[in-house]
């Protein structure tokens, strides 16, 4: 997943999909484009042990030796800096209906939006930590449970590639009116 994703299903669908018992996110709009450092909804296990829908800012504090700048792509989970963030108390689910990668075309890169299906049903989760972006996609309720509830080694076992046919391209190119970057196919 790149540094841009969308959540274009309603708040009730997200609560139901992830079985969030508490909704502390307020009245949410749809999010056609979510970039790093923006507030967006996540699902996590709250202090009472129940799942909750809350708002969080996307990004993690970077290693001090590199200036501590926020990081949105974490690739080396063996780094001592990230070990403390691997426990259950720092994991979350980031609901998304699609995500964007850019094709390296000239003169400008071309946005390509991916989803699990044409109807863009909510992805059952991305990301690691609160709300970190060591990105992978969970596609079953049992995988979601494992991610939120299992010990670190068992949760990390979920990191594996999707089947080659798991994702669909649901939009390609700039939005027709040229304002912003978001999916261009009609949503149901």
ChimeraX commands (.cxc) that place a marker at each C-alpha (Angstrom):
marker #1 position 0.00,0.00,0.00 radius 0.5
marker #1 position 1.19,3.45,-0.86 radius 0.5
marker #1 position 0.81,6.66,1.14 radius 0.5
marker #1 position -2.77,7.19,-0.01 radius 0.5
marker #1 position -5.90,5.19,0.74 radius 0.5
marker #1 position -9.66,5.72,0.92 radius 0.5
marker #1 position -12.55,4.76,3.15 radius 0.5
marker #1 position -15.78,5.21,1.27 radius 0.5
marker #1 position -18.18,3.09,3.32 radius 0.5
marker #1 position -20.23,4.49,6.17 radius 0.5
marker #1 position -19.35,4.50,9.83 radius 0.5
marker #1 position -21.92,1.82,10.73 radius 0.5
marker #1 position -20.46,-0.54,8.12 radius 0.5
marker #1 position -16.98,-0.07,9.59 radius 0.5
marker #1 position -18.23,-0.70,13.15 radius 0.5
marker #1 position -20.08,-3.83,12.02 radius 0.5
marker #1 position -17.28,-5.13,9.82 radius 0.5
marker #1 position -14.69,-4.93,12.62 radius 0.5
marker #1 position -17.12,-5.65,15.48 radius 0.5
marker #1 position -16.25,-2.39,17.24 radius 0.5
marker #1 position -18.29,-2.23,20.42 radius 0.5
marker #1 position -17.61,1.45,21.10 radius 0.5
marker #1 position -17.65,4.32,18.62 radius 0.5
marker #1 position -15.52,7.22,19.84 radius 0.5
marker #1 position -14.84,8.69,16.40 radius 0.5
marker #1 position -17.65,11.23,16.27 radius 0.5
marker #1 position -19.75,11.79,13.16 radius 0.5
marker #1 position -17.51,10.66,10.29 radius 0.5
marker #1 position -17.68,11.72,6.67 radius 0.5
marker #1 position -16.52,9.43,3.88 radius 0.5
marker #1 position -12.78,9.67,3.21 radius 0.5
marker #1 position -12.06,9.55,-0.55 radius 0.5
marker #1 position -8.36,10.27,0.07 radius 0.5
marker #1 position -6.35,9.83,3.27 radius 0.5
marker #1 position -2.71,10.92,3.25 radius 0.5
marker #1 position 0.04,10.64,5.90 radius 0.5
marker #1 position -0.31,12.92,8.93 radius 0.5
marker #1 position -4.09,13.13,8.51 radius 0.5
marker #1 position -6.62,12.02,11.10 radius 0.5
marker #1 position -8.53,8.93,10.05 radius 0.5
marker #1 position -10.53,6.19,11.78 radius 0.5
marker #1 position -8.88,3.08,13.21 radius 0.5
marker #1 position -10.15,0.15,15.25 radius 0.5
marker #1 position -8.18,-0.86,18.32 radius 0.5
marker #1 position -8.69,-2.66,21.61 radius 0.5
marker #1 position -9.53,-0.04,24.22 radius 0.5
marker #1 position -8.60,0.12,27.89 radius 0.5
marker #1 position -11.74,-1.87,28.76 radius 0.5
marker #1 position -10.63,-4.74,26.48 radius 0.5
marker #1 position -13.36,-4.01,23.90 radius 0.5
marker #1 position -12.84,-2.93,20.32 radius 0.5
marker #1 position -13.36,0.75,19.67 radius 0.5
marker #1 position -13.53,2.98,16.62 radius 0.5
marker #1 position -11.38,6.10,17.19 radius 0.5
marker #1 position -9.56,8.75,15.21 radius 0.5
marker #1 position -5.77,8.65,14.96 radius 0.5
marker #1 position -3.07,10.46,13.03 radius 0.5
marker #1 position -1.29,8.37,10.41 radius 0.5
marker #1 position 2.43,7.93,11.03 radius 0.5
marker #1 position 4.94,6.76,13.62 radius 0.5
marker #1 position 7.75,8.64,15.33 radius 0.5
marker #1 position 10.94,7.83,13.49 radius 0.5
marker #1 position 14.24,6.72,15.01 radius 0.5
marker #1 position 16.05,9.57,16.79 radius 0.5
marker #1 position 19.29,8.90,14.89 radius 0.5
marker #1 position 17.42,9.90,11.72 radius 0.5
marker #1 position 15.93,13.06,13.18 radius 0.5
marker #1 position 12.76,11.51,14.61 radius 0.5
marker #1 position 10.72,12.59,11.58 radius 0.5
marker #1 position 7.40,10.73,11.22 radius 0.5
marker #1 position 7.61,7.46,9.30 radius 0.5
marker #1 position 4.83,5.98,7.18 radius 0.5
marker #1 position 6.60,2.90,5.81 radius 0.5
marker #1 position 8.20,0.52,8.29 radius 0.5
marker #1 position 10.18,-2.19,6.59 radius 0.5
marker #1 position 12.63,-3.52,9.19 radius 0.5
marker #1 position 10.72,-4.97,12.12 radius 0.5
marker #1 position 13.98,-6.28,13.57 radius 0.5
marker #1 position 15.17,-2.74,14.23 radius 0.5
marker #1 position 15.47,-2.07,17.99 radius 0.5
marker #1 position 13.48,1.14,17.47 radius 0.5
marker #1 position 10.33,-0.76,16.42 radius 0.5
marker #1 position 10.43,-3.71,18.84 radius 0.5
marker #1 position 8.58,-1.80,21.54 radius 0.5
marker #1 position 5.71,-1.11,19.18 radius 0.5
marker #1 position 5.01,-4.77,18.30 radius 0.5
marker #1 position 2.94,-5.67,21.38 radius 0.5
marker #1 position -0.84,-6.06,21.48 radius 0.5
marker #1 position -1.34,-2.64,23.07 radius 0.5
marker #1 position 0.01,-0.88,19.98 radius 0.5
marker #1 position -1.76,-2.78,17.21 radius 0.5
marker #1 position -4.74,-1.47,15.32 radius 0.5
marker #1 position -6.81,-2.03,12.22 radius 0.5
marker #1 position -7.00,0.68,9.59 radius 0.5
marker #1 position -10.24,0.31,7.66 radius 0.5
marker #1 position -9.91,1.07,3.97 radius 0.5
marker #1 position -11.93,0.42,0.85 radius 0.5
marker #1 position -9.10,0.99,-1.62 radius 0.5
marker #1 position -5.50,2.16,-1.81 radius 0.5
marker #1 position -3.42,3.95,-4.40 radius 0.5
marker #1 position -0.05,3.15,-5.92 radius 0.5
marker #1 position 1.49,5.35,-8.58 radius 0.5
marker #1 position 2.74,4.05,-11.92 radius 0.5
marker #1 position 5.97,5.74,-12.95 radius 0.5
marker #1 position 4.64,7.30,-16.15 radius 0.5
marker #1 position 5.80,10.51,-17.83 radius 0.5
marker #1 position 5.30,13.41,-17.61 radius 0.5
marker #1 position 3.36,12.68,-14.39 radius 0.5
marker #1 position 2.89,9.55,-12.34 radius 0.5
marker #1 position -0.47,7.83,-12.85 radius 0.5
marker #1 position -2.58,6.95,-9.78 radius 0.5
marker #1 position -3.85,3.35,-9.78 radius 0.5
marker #1 position -6.42,2.38,-7.15 radius 0.5
marker #1 position -6.63,-1.21,-5.85 radius 0.5
marker #1 position -9.37,-2.93,-3.86 radius 0.5
marker #1 position -10.45,-6.45,-2.95 radius 0.5
marker #1 position -13.52,-6.15,-5.18 radius 0.5
marker #1 position -15.27,-3.77,-7.55 radius 0.5
marker #1 position -17.81,-2.85,-4.84 radius 0.5
marker #1 position -14.93,-1.86,-2.55 radius 0.5
marker #1 position -16.16,-3.69,0.48 radius 0.5
marker #1 position -14.10,-2.70,3.51 radius 0.5
marker #1 position -10.71,-4.29,3.67 radius 0.5
marker #1 position -10.47,-6.15,6.92 radius 0.5
marker #1 position -7.37,-4.30,7.91 radius 0.5
marker #1 position -4.06,-2.81,7.14 radius 0.5
marker #1 position -1.18,-1.57,9.11 radius 0.5
marker #1 position 0.66,-2.33,12.22 radius 0.5
marker #1 position 0.91,-0.36,15.44 radius 0.5
marker #1 position -1.16,2.65,16.31 radius 0.5
marker #1 position -1.69,3.46,13.43 radius 0.5
marker #1 position 1.48,2.30,11.84 radius 0.5
marker #1 position 2.04,1.46,8.30 radius 0.5
marker #1 position 3.98,-1.73,8.01 radius 0.5
marker #1 position 1.33,-2.61,5.50 radius 0.5
marker #1 position -0.43,-5.85,4.93 radius 0.5
marker #1 position -4.05,-6.77,4.30 radius 0.5
marker #1 position -6.14,-9.05,6.47 radius 0.5
marker #1 position -9.06,-10.62,4.63 radius 0.5
marker #1 position -10.85,-12.75,7.25 radius 0.5
marker #1 position -12.46,-12.18,10.63 radius 0.5
marker #1 position -10.15,-14.78,12.19 radius 0.5
marker #1 position -7.08,-12.92,10.90 radius 0.5
marker #1 position -8.44,-9.67,12.39 radius 0.5
marker #1 position -8.92,-11.43,15.74 radius 0.5
marker #1 position -5.43,-12.90,15.56 radius 0.5
marker #1 position -3.91,-9.50,14.78 radius 0.5
marker #1 position -5.62,-7.75,17.69 radius 0.5
marker #1 position -5.49,-10.53,20.30 radius 0.5
marker #1 position -2.52,-12.82,19.66 radius 0.5
marker #1 position 0.94,-12.61,21.11 radius 0.5
marker #1 position 3.52,-10.87,18.94 radius 0.5
marker #1 position 5.00,-13.91,17.16 radius 0.5
marker #1 position 1.57,-15.26,16.22 radius 0.5
marker #1 position 0.36,-11.83,15.06 radius 0.5
marker #1 position 3.46,-11.28,12.94 radius 0.5
marker #1 position 2.85,-14.64,11.25 radius 0.5
marker #1 position 0.02,-12.87,9.39 radius 0.5
marker #1 position 2.57,-10.99,7.31 radius 0.5
marker #1 position 2.51,-12.79,4.02 radius 0.5
marker #1 position 1.68,-11.88,0.43 radius 0.5
marker #1 position -1.89,-12.02,-0.79 radius 0.5
marker #1 position -2.80,-14.40,-3.56 radius 0.5
marker #1 position -1.96,-12.92,-6.95 radius 0.5
marker #1 position -5.66,-12.60,-7.82 radius 0.5
marker #1 position -6.77,-11.06,-4.49 radius 0.5
marker #1 position -6.71,-7.39,-5.57 radius 0.5
marker #1 position -8.47,-5.63,-8.43 radius 0.5
marker #1 position -7.64,-2.36,-10.16 radius 0.5
marker #1 position -10.77,-0.27,-9.57 radius 0.5
marker #1 position -9.65,3.10,-10.96 radius 0.5
marker #1 position -6.76,4.47,-12.99 radius 0.5
marker #1 position -5.71,8.01,-13.83 radius 0.5
marker #1 position -6.61,11.43,-12.50 radius 0.5
marker #1 position -10.13,12.29,-11.45 radius 0.5
marker #1 position -11.94,13.86,-14.40 radius 0.5
marker #1 position -12.50,17.27,-12.82 radius 0.5
marker #1 position -8.82,17.44,-11.86 radius 0.5
marker #1 position -9.54,18.25,-8.20 radius 0.5
marker #1 position -7.60,16.00,-5.84 radius 0.5
marker #1 position -6.87,12.34,-6.30 radius 0.5
marker #1 position -9.61,9.91,-5.46 radius 0.5
marker #1 position -11.35,6.88,-6.92 radius 0.5
marker #1 position -13.17,7.58,-10.17 radius 0.5
marker #1 position -15.48,4.59,-10.37 radius 0.5
marker #1 position -18.99,4.88,-8.92 radius 0.5
marker #1 position -19.28,3.46,-5.43 radius 0.5
marker #1 position -22.27,1.38,-4.42 radius 0.5
marker link #1:1,2 radius 0.2
marker link #1:2,3 radius 0.2
marker link #1:3,4 radius 0.2
marker link #1:4,5 radius 0.2
marker link #1:5,6 radius 0.2
marker link #1:6,7 radius 0.2
marker link #1:7,8 radius 0.2
marker link #1:8,9 radius 0.2
marker link #1:9,10 radius 0.2
marker link #1:10,11 radius 0.2
marker link #1:11,12 radius 0.2
marker link #1:12,13 radius 0.2
marker link #1:13,14 radius 0.2
marker link #1:14,15 radius 0.2
marker link #1:15,16 radius 0.2
marker link #1:16,17 radius 0.2
marker link #1:17,18 radius 0.2
marker link #1:18,19 radius 0.2
marker link #1:19,20 radius 0.2
marker link #1:20,21 radius 0.2
marker link #1:21,22 radius 0.2
marker link #1:22,23 radius 0.2
marker link #1:23,24 radius 0.2
marker link #1:24,25 radius 0.2
marker link #1:25,26 radius 0.2
marker link #1:26,27 radius 0.2
marker link #1:27,28 radius 0.2
marker link #1:28,29 radius 0.2
marker link #1:29,30 radius 0.2
marker link #1:30,31 radius 0.2
marker link #1:31,32 radius 0.2
marker link #1:32,33 radius 0.2
marker link #1:33,34 radius 0.2
marker link #1:34,35 radius 0.2
marker link #1:35,36 radius 0.2
marker link #1:36,37 radius 0.2
marker link #1:37,38 radius 0.2
marker link #1:38,39 radius 0.2
marker link #1:39,40 radius 0.2
marker link #1:40,41 radius 0.2
marker link #1:41,42 radius 0.2
marker link #1:42,43 radius 0.2
marker link #1:43,44 radius 0.2
marker link #1:44,45 radius 0.2
marker link #1:45,46 radius 0.2
marker link #1:46,47 radius 0.2
marker link #1:47,48 radius 0.2
marker link #1:48,49 radius 0.2
marker link #1:49,50 radius 0.2
marker link #1:50,51 radius 0.2
marker link #1:51,52 radius 0.2
marker link #1:52,53 radius 0.2
marker link #1:53,54 radius 0.2
marker link #1:54,55 radius 0.2
marker link #1:55,56 radius 0.2
marker link #1:56,57 radius 0.2
marker link #1:57,58 radius 0.2
marker link #1:58,59 radius 0.2
marker link #1:59,60 radius 0.2
marker link #1:60,61 radius 0.2
marker link #1:61,62 radius 0.2
marker link #1:62,63 radius 0.2
marker link #1:63,64 radius 0.2
marker link #1:64,65 radius 0.2
marker link #1:65,66 radius 0.2
marker link #1:66,67 radius 0.2
marker link #1:67,68 radius 0.2
marker link #1:68,69 radius 0.2
marker link #1:69,70 radius 0.2
marker link #1:70,71 radius 0.2
marker link #1:71,72 radius 0.2
marker link #1:72,73 radius 0.2
marker link #1:73,74 radius 0.2
marker link #1:74,75 radius 0.2
marker link #1:75,76 radius 0.2
marker link #1:76,77 radius 0.2
marker link #1:77,78 radius 0.2
marker link #1:78,79 radius 0.2
marker link #1:79,80 radius 0.2
marker link #1:80,81 radius 0.2
marker link #1:81,82 radius 0.2
marker link #1:82,83 radius 0.2
marker link #1:83,84 radius 0.2
marker link #1:84,85 radius 0.2
marker link #1:85,86 radius 0.2
marker link #1:86,87 radius 0.2
marker link #1:87,88 radius 0.2
marker link #1:88,89 radius 0.2
marker link #1:89,90 radius 0.2
marker link #1:90,91 radius 0.2
marker link #1:91,92 radius 0.2
marker link #1:92,93 radius 0.2
marker link #1:93,94 radius 0.2
marker link #1:94,95 radius 0.2
marker link #1:95,96 radius 0.2
marker link #1:96,97 radius 0.2
marker link #1:97,98 radius 0.2
marker link #1:98,99 radius 0.2
marker link #1:99,100 radius 0.2
marker link #1:100,101 radius 0.2
marker link #1:101,102 radius 0.2
marker link #1:102,103 radius 0.2
marker link #1:103,104 radius 0.2
marker link #1:104,105 radius 0.2
marker link #1:105,106 radius 0.2
marker link #1:106,107 radius 0.2
marker link #1:107,108 radius 0.2
marker link #1:108,109 radius 0.2
marker link #1:109,110 radius 0.2
marker link #1:110,111 radius 0.2
marker link #1:111,112 radius 0.2
marker link #1:112,113 radius 0.2
marker link #1:113,114 radius 0.2
marker link #1:114,115 radius 0.2
marker link #1:115,116 radius 0.2
marker link #1:116,117 radius 0.2
marker link #1:117,118 radius 0.2
marker link #1:118,119 radius 0.2
marker link #1:119,120 radius 0.2
marker link #1:120,121 radius 0.2
marker link #1:121,122 radius 0.2
marker link #1:122,123 radius 0.2
marker link #1:123,124 radius 0.2
marker link #1:124,125 radius 0.2
marker link #1:125,126 radius 0.2
marker link #1:126,127 radius 0.2
marker link #1:127,128 radius 0.2
marker link #1:128,129 radius 0.2
marker link #1:129,130 radius 0.2
marker link #1:130,131 radius 0.2
marker link #1:131,132 radius 0.2
marker link #1:132,133 radius 0.2
marker link #1:133,134 radius 0.2
marker link #1:134,135 radius 0.2
marker link #1:135,136 radius 0.2
marker link #1:136,137 radius 0.2
marker link #1:137,138 radius 0.2
marker link #1:138,139 radius 0.2
marker link #1:139,140 radius 0.2
marker link #1:140,141 radius 0.2
marker link #1:141,142 radius 0.2
marker link #1:142,143 radius 0.2
marker link #1:143,144 radius 0.2
marker link #1:144,145 radius 0.2
marker link #1:145,146 radius 0.2
marker link #1:146,147 radius 0.2
marker link #1:147,148 radius 0.2
marker link #1:148,149 radius 0.2
marker link #1:149,150 radius 0.2
marker link #1:150,151 radius 0.2
marker link #1:151,152 radius 0.2
marker link #1:152,153 radius 0.2
marker link #1:153,154 radius 0.2
marker link #1:154,155 radius 0.2
marker link #1:155,156 radius 0.2
marker link #1:156,157 radius 0.2
marker link #1:157,158 radius 0.2
marker link #1:158,159 radius 0.2
marker link #1:159,160 radius 0.2
marker link #1:160,161 radius 0.2
marker link #1:161,162 radius 0.2
marker link #1:162,163 radius 0.2
marker link #1:163,164 radius 0.2
marker link #1:164,165 radius 0.2
marker link #1:165,166 radius 0.2
marker link #1:166,167 radius 0.2
marker link #1:167,168 radius 0.2
marker link #1:168,169 radius 0.2
marker link #1:169,170 radius 0.2
marker link #1:170,171 radius 0.2
marker link #1:171,172 radius 0.2
marker link #1:172,173 radius 0.2
marker link #1:173,174 radius 0.2
marker link #1:174,175 radius 0.2
marker link #1:175,176 radius 0.2
marker link #1:176,177 radius 0.2
marker link #1:177,178 radius 0.2
marker link #1:178,179 radius 0.2
marker link #1:179,180 radius 0.2
marker link #1:180,181 radius 0.2
marker link #1:181,182 radius 0.2
marker link #1:182,183 radius 0.2
marker link #1:183,184 radius 0.2
marker link #1:184,185 radius 0.2
marker link #1:185,186 radius 0.2
marker link #1:186,187 radius 0.2
marker link #1:187,188 radius 0.2
view
